Amino acid sequence: MSSRPATTSARSVEDHRERIEQLLRPLADRRGERVPVSAALGRLLSDEVRSPLDLPVFRNSGMDGYAVAAASVAVAPVTLPVDEVVAAGQAGPERLRPGTAVKVMTGAPIPPGADCVVPVEDTRAGSGSVVVERGRNAGDFVREAGTDIRRGELLVAAGTLLTPNRVAALAAVGIETVAVARRVRAAVLTTGDELVAAGLALRPGQIYNSNGIALAAAAESNGVEVVDVAHSRDDPDEFRAKLAVALAAADVVFTSGGVSQGDFEVVKEVLAGSGGEFGPVAVQPGGPQGLSVVDGVPVLSFPGNPVSTMVSFEVFARPVLRQLSGLPPMADYEVALLEPVRSPAGRRQFLRGRRADGGVRSVSGPGSHLVATMAQADVLIDIPAATTEVAAGSLVRVREL
């Protein structure tokens, strides 16, 4: 790798990320709510759950076969009369008669007096009888009550992310609702006279608004509930009105566009006057950034070029949002670079890359408008601010998209 001293006075990536984390950290104390277990997937459990019953609830068969007393099949082959056939969901006989068998399906109750199950493949069925060709020991294929969990034992600890296996456990013991942390609520507000919604004809100078959909998708994929997605023209009054709606509904607002040094930077114009901070961060793409708190709600303002918007979310907002949602962190790791790359001095660059052939290669140039090319990427390649060249074969840090 080649490097040279950084000459920029811009805020570092680490400093800006820490500022955002400080703004969003209080959201960890948001109030909880109760939701049906059927809707609890991906939620963060607020209160521990203890099992209200033994599981299994009753002794049952682990196989399709014959419930018998082990002593009656100690010497095989042996023929036993079959008193009854019991399917899962049926009560079965009150007790096994000595020297007999009860045919049971998987999950069916094991009657008192039986202490093992002979699998059906170890038998030959007769008329009202069964030939047991292989003996079994007491306990074979019998699921005893409470061997999975006992009533009152901890089933799922507080602070646990409810994954499918945990939802299954809650449902298995009959839990109907659980207390979970309310999702972080986010609003997305894009800006720019040039943006139009999909489905409309483009006039000269216009482009389709991808940032609103992209930011909403990025937030939702990291455990956030998106409560509002809106767009404002480069008009301060319109922006104020739509921002007010977003602030009333959300815990955090993401804006895109209007934060640079141009003549129509509506986000910067409105929020800087309310104490918002706007300035460069030593990163490419996504250098112009803004942070504000309006009516107690953090507002994270990203630049409007599509790649800049998405990289800004990935680098600055995604780590803390995953933490608040109880999701595991997306760890960086090192991999060999397949082709050489160059990077501007003084700015930490996040190139869009794709894993292939045991390494990674850049799939686009540094341009912040190359949104279609970004669709080919599955990682960001993290190039330090002091590095200007990275040779093929060098190890680089990447993070999953």
SVG drawing of the C-alpha trace seen along z (x, -y; Angstrom):
<svg xmlns="http://www.w3.org/2000/svg" viewBox="-58 -30 62 95">
<polyline fill="none" stroke="black" stroke-width="0.4" points="0.0,0.0 1.1,-3.6 0.2,-6.4 0.8,-10.1 -0.1,-12.4 -3.7,-13.6 -4.2,-17.3 -7.9,-17.6 -9.5,-19.3 -12.7,-17.4 -14.1,-15.3 -13.0,-11.7 -15.4,-8.8 -14.9,-7.6 -15.7,-11.0 -18.8,-11.4 -20.1,-7.9 -19.5,-8.5 -21.6,-11.7 -24.4,-9.8 -24.2,-7.0 -24.4,-9.6 -27.6,-11.1 -29.3,-7.7 -28.1,-5.9 -31.0,-7.3 -33.4,-5.3 -32.3,-2.2 -34.6,-3.3 -37.7,-3.4 -40.9,-2.0 -42.0,1.6 -45.2,3.1 -46.9,6.5 -47.2,8.3 -48.6,11.7 -46.0,14.4 -47.0,14.8 -45.8,11.2 -42.7,11.3 -40.1,12.5 -37.1,10.1 -38.2,8.3 -36.1,7.7 -37.7,9.4 -38.1,6.9 -39.1,9.4 -37.9,12.9 -40.3,15.7 -40.5,18.8 -42.3,21.9 -45.9,22.1 -45.9,25.9 -43.7,29.0 -42.6,29.9 -43.3,32.5 -46.6,32.1 -47.1,35.9 -45.1,39.1 -45.3,39.7 -43.8,41.8 -40.8,40.8 -41.5,43.3 -44.3,45.0 -44.4,48.3 -45.7,50.3 -45.7,49.3 -44.8,52.3 -43.2,53.2 -39.6,53.9 -39.7,57.0 -42.3,58.5 -40.0,58.3 -36.7,59.2 -36.7,62.4 -37.4,61.9 -39.1,62.7 -42.2,62.7 -45.9,62.3 -48.1,59.9 -51.8,59.1 -52.5,55.5 -55.2,53.9 -55.5,50.5 -54.2,48.2 -53.5,44.6 -52.8,41.6 -51.3,38.3 -54.0,36.2 -55.9,39.2 -56.0,40.1 -55.2,43.8 -55.9,46.5 -55.8,45.8 -53.1,48.5 -51.3,51.1 -52.4,54.6 -49.4,56.9 -48.2,58.9 -49.9,56.8 -48.9,53.9 -50.6,50.7 -49.8,49.4 -48.8,45.8 -48.0,43.1 -45.2,40.5 -46.4,38.1 -49.1,40.3 -49.4,40.8 -47.6,43.7 -50.0,45.5 -48.9,46.3 -47.4,49.7 -45.5,49.2 -41.9,48.1 -40.5,48.4 -41.6,48.2 -40.6,50.8 -40.3,49.1 -42.7,50.5 -39.8,51.5 -38.7,54.0 -42.1,55.8 -44.4,57.8 -48.1,57.0 -50.6,59.9 -54.4,60.0 -54.9,58.4 -51.3,59.1 -47.7,58.1 -44.5,60.1 -41.7,58.1 -38.5,59.3 -36.1,57.1 -36.3,56.4 -35.9,52.9 -34.7,51.4 -36.8,49.4 -36.9,45.8 -36.3,46.5 -38.2,44.0 -40.2,42.7 -40.3,38.9 -40.8,38.3 -42.8,35.3 -40.6,32.3 -37.4,33.6 -37.3,30.6 -38.2,27.9 -39.9,27.9 -42.6,25.5 -41.1,22.3 -37.7,22.8 -36.3,19.9 -37.4,20.3 -36.1,17.1 -34.0,14.4 -34.8,10.7 -32.9,8.8 -32.9,11.8 -33.6,11.3 -36.6,13.4 -35.4,15.7 -37.6,18.4 -36.3,21.1 -37.2,18.9 -40.6,18.1 -41.2,21.8 -40.3,22.4 -42.7,19.7 -45.5,21.2 -44.8,24.7 -45.5,23.8 -48.7,21.9 -47.4,18.3 -49.8,15.9 -48.1,12.5 -44.7,11.3 -43.3,7.9 -40.9,6.5 -39.0,3.3 -40.8,1.0 -39.0,0.8 -37.0,-2.4 -39.3,-4.5 -37.7,-6.3 -38.9,-8.7 -37.2,-9.4 -37.4,-12.8 -35.7,-13.2 -35.2,-16.6 -34.7,-18.0 -36.7,-19.6 -35.1,-17.1 -36.6,-14.0 -39.8,-12.4 -41.6,-9.2 -41.5,-6.1 -44.2,-5.8 -44.1,-9.5 -42.5,-10.7 -39.2,-12.3 -38.9,-15.9 -35.5,-17.4 -33.2,-17.6 -35.3,-15.1 -34.3,-11.8 -36.3,-9.1 -36.2,-9.3 -34.4,-6.1 -33.2,-7.5 -36.5,-7.4 -37.1,-3.7 -33.5,-2.8 -33.2,-4.4 -36.5,-2.9 -35.4,0.5 -32.0,0.1 -33.7,-0.9 -36.2,1.9 -33.6,4.5 -31.8,3.4 -34.8,3.8 -36.3,0.3 -40.0,-0.5 -40.3,-3.1 -43.3,-5.3 -43.1,-8.0 -41.4,-8.4 -41.8,-11.8 -40.3,-14.1 -39.8,-17.9 -39.0,-20.2 -36.1,-22.7 -38.5,-25.0 -37.9,-25.9 -41.5,-26.2 -42.4,-22.8 -39.4,-21.2 -40.4,-22.6 -43.9,-21.3 -42.9,-17.8 -40.2,-17.7 -42.8,-18.5 -44.8,-15.5 -41.8,-13.3 -40.7,-14.6 -44.1,-14.0 -44.1,-10.3 -40.4,-9.2 -37.6,-8.6 -35.1,-9.5 -35.3,-11.3 -33.1,-10.6 -32.8,-13.3 -31.0,-13.1 -29.9,-16.0 -29.6,-19.7 -26.4,-19.5 -23.6,-20.7 -22.3,-24.0 -24.7,-24.8 -27.3,-27.4 -30.4,-25.3 -29.3,-23.4 -32.7,-23.5 -31.9,-21.0 -28.8,-23.0 -30.6,-26.3 -33.5,-25.3 -31.7,-23.1 -28.5,-25.1 -30.6,-28.0 -32.0,-25.7 -28.6,-24.6 -27.8,-21.9 -24.2,-21.1 -23.1,-20.8 -19.7,-20.2 -17.3,-17.8 -16.4,-14.3 -13.2,-12.8 -15.0,-10.1 -15.7,-9.2 -18.4,-9.0 -20.6,-11.0 -18.4,-13.9 -21.0,-16.5 -23.0,-15.5 -25.4,-17.1 -26.5,-16.4 -29.4,-18.1 -31.8,-17.7 -35.2,-19.2 -38.0,-19.0 -35.9,-16.3 -35.6,-14.1 -32.2,-13.4 -32.1,-14.3 -29.3,-12.6 -28.7,-14.5 -26.9,-12.6 -25.8,-14.0 -28.3,-13.4 -26.2,-11.4 -27.7,-7.8 -24.4,-6.0 -23.4,-8.7 -26.8,-8.3 -26.5,-4.5 -22.9,-4.4 -23.6,-7.1 -26.3,-4.9 -24.1,-1.8 -21.1,-3.5 -22.7,-5.9 -26.3,-4.7 -26.4,-1.0 -24.1,0.1 -26.0,-1.7 -29.4,-0.9 -28.5,2.8 -27.5,2.5 -30.7,0.8 -32.7,3.5 -30.8,6.4 -29.3,7.6 -25.8,9.0 -23.1,6.5 -21.9,6.8 -18.2,7.6 -15.5,6.3 -13.0,8.9 -9.9,9.0 -9.7,10.4 -7.2,10.2 -7.7,7.5 -7.8,9.1 -7.0,5.9 -5.1,2.7 -7.1,-0.4 -6.3,-4.0 -7.8,-6.3 -7.6,-10.0 -5.3,-11.1 -7.0,-12.4 -10.4,-10.7 -11.4,-7.2 -12.9,-5.6 -15.6,-2.9 -15.4,-1.3 -18.2,1.0 -16.8,4.5 -17.8,8.1 -16.4,11.2 -15.1,13.7 -12.4,16.2 -11.3,16.1 -10.8,12.4 -12.6,9.1 -12.6,6.7 -14.1,3.2 -17.2,3.2 -17.3,-0.5 -15.4,-3.7 -15.6,-6.2 -18.5,-8.2 -21.3,-8.8 -23.9,-8.6 -23.2,-4.9 -26.2,-3.4 -26.9,-0.8 -23.4,0.5 -23.8,0.7 -26.4,3.4 -23.5,5.7 -21.7,5.2 -22.0,7.3 -19.3,5.6 -17.8,2.2 -14.0,2.1 -12.6,-0.1 -9.5,-2.1 -7.9,-4.1 -7.7,-7.9 -3.9,-7.9 -3.7,-5.3 -3.5,-6.3 -2.7,-3.0 -3.4,0.7 -1.7,3.4 -3.4,6.5 -2.9,9.3 -2.9,6.9 -5.3,7.6 -8.2,5.1 -11.0,4.7 -14.5,5.3 -18.0,5.1 -21.0,7.0 -23.8,4.9"/>
</svg>
